[in-house]
């Protein structure tokens, strides 16, 4: 494994090598190119580098590092298949699994799996779940049973991903934004969040909500509906909904998401989903 100091100069050199190899795959045969790609994955694994960087200001835009996603994609062809034995389990894959969880202060319940190249901050709890390469999971976040954190998904601190939540992975096209879940959000059971959608800090997503990059998210709390696409504003409380849409064969209901209120300042951030929704007379 290539080890290099984490400096801007090294990052620039790694980016230059990755971009060159992206344009000419023959460069993957060169030792220097492979070392640069391995260095990027190591920096991702340690949390020194991210596929997407949060804004410095609250309402700012996230910065997507497309070249880092390119490095993840280029990492696959330079790896060889190998067999790994884990007790009675056998795996056959190109990627190593994360290791040294105790040193990282991460709790991992069997048979949870996180791939090398994903970052788990101190205090993360992985129930039997899956975290893919390039993902970032912030401090104190709970990844509950059978939840999936897809490749390059960005999950903030003190987030609760309830049972069966699916966060989509985004590698290609490289310009596509990853799924982003900001600090303190509560994501209800079996929710599906994909295609680069962004969930604002401390939002509450009800059970079974599906949000893609183009899903209509309608704030129904005021006298007139206010619509968002693929973005849930901070502290919003969201439930599944449907709206009529006209097709050649007639009018039918299609899924949407409804913002039915705001999380109250008095609500403890670790409250259960049912308690958060009870304020609005909604059961899940």
C-alpha positions as a LaTeX table, in Angstrom:
\begin{tabular}{lrrr}
\hline
Residue & $x$ (\AA) & $y$ (\AA) & $z$ (\AA) \\
\hline
Unk1 & 0.00 & 0.00 & 0.00 \\
Unk2 & 1.34 & 3.42 & $-0.94$ \\
Unk3 & 1.67 & 5.81 & 2.01 \\
Unk4 & 2.20 & 9.52 & 1.44 \\
Unk5 & 1.76 & 12.63 & 3.58 \\
Unk6 & $-1.68$ & 14.19 & 3.34 \\
Unk7 & $-0.73$ & 17.47 & 1.70 \\
Unk8 & $-2.30$ & 19.61 & $-1.00$ \\
Unk9 & 0.71 & 18.88 & $-3.20$ \\
Unk10 & 0.18 & 15.13 & $-2.89$ \\
Unk11 & $-3.52$ & 15.59 & $-3.55$ \\
Unk12 & $-2.80$ & 17.59 & $-6.68$ \\
Unk13 & $-0.33$ & 14.93 & $-7.87$ \\
Unk14 & $-2.88$ & 12.18 & $-7.20$ \\
Unk15 & $-5.60$ & 14.09 & $-9.03$ \\
Unk16 & $-3.31$ & 14.66 & $-12.00$ \\
Unk17 & $-2.47$ & 10.95 & $-12.18$ \\
Unk18 & $-6.13$ & 9.91 & $-11.86$ \\
Unk19 & $-7.29$ & 12.31 & $-14.58$ \\
Unk20 & $-4.53$ & 11.08 & $-16.90$ \\
Unk21 & $-5.47$ & 7.44 & $-16.31$ \\
Unk22 & $-9.14$ & 8.26 & $-16.83$ \\
Unk23 & $-8.25$ & 9.58 & $-20.29$ \\
Unk24 & $-5.83$ & 6.73 & $-21.07$ \\
Unk25 & $-6.49$ & 3.39 & $-19.36$ \\
Unk26 & $-3.11$ & 2.08 & $-20.56$ \\
Unk27 & $-1.60$ & 4.17 & $-17.76$ \\
Unk28 & $-3.13$ & 1.72 & $-15.26$ \\
Unk29 & $-0.19$ & $-0.56$ & $-16.07$ \\
Unk30 & 2.25 & 1.95 & $-14.57$ \\
Unk31 & 3.35 & 1.56 & $-10.95$ \\
Unk32 & 3.09 & 5.31 & $-10.24$ \\
Unk33 & $-0.49$ & 5.47 & $-11.50$ \\
Unk34 & $-1.59$ & 2.49 & $-9.45$ \\
Unk35 & 0.10 & 3.92 & $-6.36$ \\
Unk36 & $-1.72$ & 7.24 & $-6.84$ \\
Unk37 & $-5.10$ & 5.49 & $-7.11$ \\
Unk38 & $-4.36$ & 3.35 & $-4.04$ \\
Unk39 & $-3.37$ & 6.50 & $-2.15$ \\
Unk40 & $-6.72$ & 8.13 & $-2.96$ \\
Unk41 & $-8.64$ & 5.08 & $-1.69$ \\
Unk42 & $-6.53$ & 5.03 & 1.48 \\
Unk43 & $-7.31$ & 8.73 & 2.06 \\
Unk44 & $-11.02$ & 7.99 & 1.54 \\
Unk45 & $-10.81$ & 5.13 & 4.03 \\
Unk46 & $-9.25$ & 7.43 & 6.64 \\
Unk47 & $-11.70$ & 10.28 & 6.02 \\
Unk48 & $-8.96$ & 12.65 & 4.86 \\
Unk49 & $-10.59$ & 12.90 & 1.44 \\
Unk50 & $-14.27$ & 12.88 & 0.50 \\
Unk51 & $-16.24$ & 12.39 & $-2.68$ \\
Unk52 & $-18.30$ & 15.43 & $-1.65$ \\
Unk53 & $-17.34$ & 18.18 & 0.77 \\
Unk54 & $-19.92$ & 19.99 & 2.91 \\
Unk55 & $-20.32$ & 23.74 & 2.50 \\
Unk56 & $-18.51$ & 26.07 & 4.86 \\
Unk57 & $-21.74$ & 28.03 & 5.36 \\
Unk58 & $-25.12$ & 26.62 & 6.32 \\
Unk59 & $-26.93$ & 27.36 & 3.06 \\
Unk60 & $-23.96$ & 26.76 & 0.77 \\
Unk61 & $-23.60$ & 24.13 & $-1.92$ \\
Unk62 & $-21.76$ & 20.87 & $-1.50$ \\
Unk63 & $-18.59$ & 20.49 & $-3.59$ \\
Unk64 & $-18.47$ & 17.29 & $-5.64$ \\
Unk65 & $-14.98$ & 15.92 & $-6.28$ \\
Unk66 & $-15.53$ & 14.11 & $-9.57$ \\
Unk67 & $-11.89$ & 13.05 & $-9.78$ \\
Unk68 & $-12.22$ & 11.11 & $-6.52$ \\
Unk69 & $-15.12$ & 9.12 & $-8.01$ \\
Unk70 & $-12.93$ & 8.45 & $-11.03$ \\
Unk71 & $-10.26$ & 7.05 & $-8.70$ \\
Unk72 & $-12.83$ & 4.70 & $-7.13$ \\
Unk73 & $-13.90$ & 3.45 & $-10.56$ \\
Unk74 & $-10.26$ & 2.99 & $-11.64$ \\
Unk75 & $-9.51$ & 1.09 & $-8.43$ \\
Unk76 & $-11.59$ & $-1.88$ & $-9.57$ \\
Unk77 & $-9.53$ & $-2.83$ & $-12.68$ \\
Unk78 & $-6.22$ & $-2.70$ & $-10.78$ \\
Unk79 & $-7.46$ & $-5.11$ & $-8.09$ \\
Unk80 & $-7.27$ & $-8.90$ & $-8.33$ \\
Unk81 & $-9.96$ & $-11.30$ & $-7.18$ \\
Unk82 & $-9.18$ & $-13.02$ & $-3.88$ \\
Unk83 & $-10.92$ & $-15.32$ & $-1.43$ \\
Unk84 & $-11.45$ & $-14.14$ & 2.15 \\
Unk85 & $-12.51$ & $-16.40$ & 5.01 \\
Unk86 & $-14.48$ & $-14.88$ & 7.90 \\
Unk87 & $-15.38$ & $-17.68$ & 10.29 \\
Unk88 & $-17.90$ & $-19.86$ & 8.43 \\
Unk89 & $-18.37$ & $-17.18$ & 5.74 \\
Unk90 & $-16.43$ & $-17.06$ & 2.50 \\
Unk91 & $-16.16$ & $-14.05$ & 0.17 \\
Unk92 & $-14.66$ & $-13.81$ & $-3.31$ \\
Unk93 & $-14.13$ & $-10.22$ & $-4.40$ \\
Unk94 & $-11.63$ & $-7.60$ & $-5.54$ \\
Unk95 & $-12.08$ & $-5.37$ & $-2.49$ \\
Unk96 & $-10.78$ & $-5.74$ & 1.02 \\
Unk97 & $-13.05$ & $-5.12$ & 3.99 \\
Unk98 & $-12.44$ & $-2.43$ & 6.59 \\
Unk99 & $-10.48$ & $-3.48$ & 9.64 \\
Unk100 & $-9.25$ & $-2.25$ & 13.04 \\
Unk101 & $-12.70$ & $-1.14$ & 14.20 \\
Unk102 & $-11.69$ & $-0.96$ & 17.86 \\
Unk103 & $-8.92$ & 1.51 & 17.02 \\
Unk104 & $-11.45$ & 3.59 & 15.06 \\
Unk105 & $-14.00$ & 3.46 & 17.94 \\
Unk106 & $-16.64$ & 1.96 & 15.68 \\
Unk107 & $-19.11$ & $-0.72$ & 16.83 \\
Unk108 & $-19.84$ & $-3.39$ & 14.23 \\
Unk109 & $-22.46$ & $-6.09$ & 14.88 \\
Unk110 & $-22.05$ & $-9.35$ & 12.88 \\
Unk111 & $-22.54$ & $-9.75$ & 9.96 \\
Unk112 & $-22.31$ & $-6.02$ & 9.12 \\
Unk113 & $-19.90$ & $-5.25$ & 6.28 \\
Unk114 & $-18.04$ & $-2.12$ & 5.29 \\
Unk115 & $-15.67$ & $-2.07$ & 2.36 \\
Unk116 & $-12.17$ & $-0.65$ & 2.52 \\
Unk117 & $-12.37$ & 2.89 & 1.09 \\
Unk118 & $-15.47$ & 3.79 & 3.11 \\
Unk119 & $-15.02$ & 6.06 & 6.12 \\
Unk120 & $-16.71$ & 5.41 & 9.47 \\
Unk121 & $-16.22$ & 8.13 & 12.08 \\
Unk122 & $-15.81$ & 7.40 & 15.81 \\
Unk123 & $-19.06$ & 6.43 & 17.50 \\
Unk124 & $-20.67$ & 4.93 & 14.39 \\
Unk125 & $-22.76$ & 1.82 & 15.06 \\
Unk126 & $-23.26$ & $-0.68$ & 12.27 \\
Unk127 & $-26.04$ & $-3.15$ & 12.92 \\
Unk128 & $-26.09$ & $-5.96$ & 10.31 \\
Unk129 & $-25.85$ & $-3.60$ & 7.34 \\
Unk130 & $-23.65$ & $-2.66$ & 4.39 \\
Unk131 & $-21.46$ & 0.38 & 3.66 \\
Unk132 & $-19.91$ & 0.55 & 0.19 \\
Unk133 & $-16.62$ & 2.04 & $-1.01$ \\
Unk134 & $-16.41$ & 5.84 & $-1.17$ \\
Unk135 & $-19.16$ & 6.35 & 1.41 \\
Unk136 & $-18.71$ & 8.67 & 4.40 \\
Unk137 & $-20.56$ & 8.10 & 7.68 \\
Unk138 & $-20.26$ & 10.80 & 10.35 \\
Unk139 & $-19.66$ & 10.54 & 14.10 \\
Unk140 & $-22.31$ & 8.92 & 16.26 \\
Unk141 & $-24.49$ & 7.77 & 13.37 \\
Unk142 & $-26.57$ & 4.59 & 13.67 \\
Unk143 & $-26.83$ & 2.37 & 10.58 \\
Unk144 & $-29.65$ & 0.04 & 11.58 \\
Unk145 & $-30.38$ & $-3.52$ & 10.49 \\
Unk146 & $-30.32$ & $-4.20$ & 6.72 \\
Unk147 & $-29.72$ & $-0.52$ & 5.92 \\
Unk148 & $-27.51$ & 0.07 & 2.89 \\
Unk149 & $-25.15$ & 3.02 & 2.45 \\
Unk150 & $-24.36$ & 3.02 & $-1.27$ \\
Unk151 & $-21.07$ & 3.92 & $-2.90$ \\
Unk152 & $-20.05$ & 7.55 & $-2.30$ \\
Unk153 & $-23.15$ & 8.35 & $-0.19$ \\
Unk154 & $-22.44$ & 11.10 & 2.35 \\
Unk155 & $-24.04$ & 10.69 & 5.77 \\
Unk156 & $-23.55$ & 13.32 & 8.46 \\
Unk157 & $-23.07$ & 13.08 & 12.21 \\
Unk158 & $-25.74$ & 11.83 & 14.63 \\
Unk159 & $-27.94$ & 10.52 & 11.81 \\
Unk160 & $-30.27$ & 7.55 & 12.35 \\
Unk161 & $-30.72$ & 5.29 & 9.34 \\
Unk162 & $-33.60$ & 3.03 & 10.41 \\
Unk163 & $-34.03$ & $-0.62$ & 9.46 \\
Unk164 & $-33.94$ & $-1.36$ & 5.75 \\
Unk165 & $-33.14$ & 2.18 & 4.62 \\
Unk166 & $-31.59$ & 2.23 & 1.15 \\
Unk167 & $-29.19$ & 5.03 & 0.25 \\
Unk168 & $-28.35$ & 4.74 & $-3.43$ \\
Unk169 & $-24.80$ & 4.54 & $-4.70$ \\
Unk170 & $-23.50$ & 6.93 & $-7.33$ \\
Unk171 & $-20.33$ & 6.22 & $-9.27$ \\
Unk172 & $-21.24$ & 6.76 & $-12.90$ \\
Unk173 & $-21.82$ & 9.18 & $-14.48$ \\
Unk174 & $-19.00$ & 10.80 & $-12.53$ \\
Unk175 & $-20.68$ & 14.22 & $-12.59$ \\
Unk176 & $-23.71$ & 12.88 & $-10.73$ \\
Unk177 & $-24.04$ & 14.13 & $-7.16$ \\
Unk178 & $-24.04$ & 11.48 & $-4.43$ \\
Unk179 & $-26.86$ & 10.99 & $-1.96$ \\
Unk180 & $-26.34$ & 13.44 & 0.91 \\
Unk181 & $-27.87$ & 13.08 & 4.39 \\
Unk182 & $-26.95$ & 16.03 & 6.59 \\
Unk183 & $-26.28$ & 16.04 & 10.36 \\
Unk184 & $-28.99$ & 14.95 & 12.76 \\
Unk185 & $-31.47$ & 13.61 & 10.19 \\
Unk186 & $-33.79$ & 10.72 & 11.10 \\
Unk187 & $-34.53$ & 8.41 & 8.16 \\
Unk188 & $-37.53$ & 6.12 & 8.71 \\
Unk189 & $-37.72$ & 2.40 & 8.02 \\
Unk190 & $-37.58$ & 1.19 & 4.43 \\
Unk191 & $-37.09$ & 4.69 & 3.03 \\
Unk192 & $-35.34$ & 4.80 & $-0.34$ \\
Unk193 & $-33.15$ & 7.82 & $-1.07$ \\
Unk194 & $-31.36$ & 7.71 & $-4.41$ \\
Unk195 & $-30.10$ & 9.64 & $-7.46$ \\
Unk196 & $-28.23$ & 12.35 & $-5.59$ \\
Unk197 & $-31.08$ & 13.62 & $-3.44$ \\
Unk198 & $-30.14$ & 15.80 & $-0.45$ \\
Unk199 & $-31.78$ & 15.59 & 2.96 \\
Unk200 & $-31.26$ & 18.72 & 5.07 \\
Unk201 & $-29.97$ & 18.65 & 8.62 \\
Unk202 & $-32.30$ & 17.33 & 11.34 \\
Unk203 & $-35.03$ & 16.45 & 8.83 \\
Unk204 & $-37.37$ & 13.56 & 9.69 \\
Unk205 & $-38.18$ & 11.23 & 6.80 \\
Unk206 & $-41.19$ & 9.01 & 7.51 \\
Unk207 & $-41.24$ & 5.27 & 6.90 \\
Unk208 & $-41.48$ & 4.20 & 3.29 \\
Unk209 & $-40.70$ & 7.57 & 1.71 \\
Unk210 & $-39.01$ & 7.31 & $-1.69$ \\
Unk211 & $-37.01$ & 10.31 & $-2.91$ \\
Unk212 & $-35.04$ & 10.42 & $-6.15$ \\
Unk213 & $-33.27$ & 13.37 & $-7.71$ \\
Unk214 & $-36.50$ & 14.29 & $-9.52$ \\
Unk215 & $-39.13$ & 13.41 & $-6.90$ \\
Unk216 & $-41.65$ & 16.17 & $-6.26$ \\
Unk217 & $-41.38$ & 17.17 & $-2.60$ \\
Unk218 & $-44.32$ & 19.39 & $-1.71$ \\
Unk219 & $-44.51$ & 21.57 & 1.39 \\
Unk220 & $-48.21$ & 21.55 & 2.30 \\
Unk221 & $-47.93$ & 23.50 & 5.57 \\
Unk222 & $-48.85$ & 26.90 & 4.10 \\
Unk223 & $-51.87$ & 28.24 & 2.22 \\
Unk224 & $-50.18$ & 27.39 & $-1.10$ \\
Unk225 & $-48.03$ & 24.33 & $-1.88$ \\
Unk226 & $-44.29$ & 24.94 & $-2.24$ \\
Unk227 & $-42.38$ & 22.44 & $-4.34$ \\
Unk228 & $-38.81$ & 21.12 & $-4.22$ \\
Unk229 & $-37.12$ & 18.51 & $-6.43$ \\
Unk230 & $-34.84$ & 15.98 & $-4.77$ \\
Unk231 & $-34.16$ & 18.28 & $-1.82$ \\
Unk232 & $-35.64$ & 18.29 & 1.67 \\
Unk233 & $-35.05$ & 21.52 & 3.63 \\
Unk234 & $-33.60$ & 21.32 & 7.14 \\
Unk235 & $-35.87$ & 20.16 & 10.00 \\
Unk236 & $-38.69$ & 19.19 & 7.63 \\
Unk237 & $-41.01$ & 16.34 & 8.60 \\
Unk238 & $-41.77$ & 14.27 & 5.48 \\
Unk239 & $-44.28$ & 11.49 & 4.75 \\
Unk240 & $-45.20$ & 9.57 & 1.57 \\
Unk241 & $-47.87$ & 11.14 & $-0.61$ \\
Unk242 & $-49.36$ & 10.93 & $-4.09$ \\
Unk243 & $-50.48$ & 13.41 & $-6.72$ \\
Unk244 & $-52.60$ & 13.03 & $-9.84$ \\
Unk245 & $-50.83$ & 12.84 & $-13.20$ \\
Unk246 & $-52.49$ & 12.63 & $-16.58$ \\
Unk247 & $-51.42$ & 9.90 & $-19.00$ \\
Unk248 & $-52.81$ & 8.99 & $-22.46$ \\
Unk249 & $-54.88$ & 6.26 & $-20.78$ \\
Unk250 & $-56.27$ & 8.59 & $-18.12$ \\
Unk251 & $-55.40$ & 10.22 & $-14.82$ \\
Unk252 & $-53.55$ & 8.23 & $-12.17$ \\
Unk253 & $-51.87$ & 8.84 & $-8.83$ \\
Unk254 & $-48.06$ & 8.90 & $-8.78$ \\
Unk255 & $-45.81$ & 9.01 & $-5.69$ \\
Unk256 & $-44.52$ & 12.22 & $-4.17$ \\
Unk257 & $-43.29$ & 13.28 & $-0.74$ \\
Unk258 & $-45.14$ & 15.72 & 1.52 \\
Unk259 & $-43.59$ & 18.11 & 4.00 \\
Unk260 & $-46.21$ & 18.27 & 6.74 \\
Unk261 & $-44.37$ & 20.37 & 9.30 \\
Unk262 & $-41.13$ & 21.35 & 10.95 \\
Unk263 & $-39.31$ & 19.49 & 13.69 \\
Unk264 & $-39.88$ & 21.51 & 16.84 \\
Unk265 & $-36.87$ & 22.98 & 18.68 \\
Unk266 & $-38.11$ & 21.25 & 21.83 \\
Unk267 & $-37.90$ & 17.84 & 20.15 \\
Unk268 & $-34.95$ & 15.83 & 21.37 \\
Unk269 & $-32.73$ & 14.97 & 18.39 \\
Unk270 & $-32.71$ & 11.32 & 19.47 \\
Unk271 & $-36.49$ & 11.08 & 19.64 \\
Unk272 & $-38.21$ & 8.19 & 17.95 \\
Unk273 & $-39.79$ & 8.65 & 14.55 \\
Unk274 & $-43.26$ & 8.03 & 16.01 \\
Unk275 & $-42.78$ & 10.79 & 18.59 \\
Unk276 & $-41.59$ & 13.24 & 15.94 \\
Unk277 & $-44.62$ & 12.50 & 13.75 \\
Unk278 & $-47.16$ & 12.43 & 16.60 \\
Unk279 & $-47.08$ & 16.23 & 16.70 \\
Unk280 & $-48.69$ & 16.20 & 13.26 \\
Unk281 & $-51.23$ & 13.44 & 13.84 \\
Unk282 & $-49.49$ & 11.01 & 11.51 \\
Unk283 & $-48.81$ & 7.36 & 12.31 \\
Unk284 & $-46.28$ & 5.20 & 10.49 \\
\hline
\end{tabular}
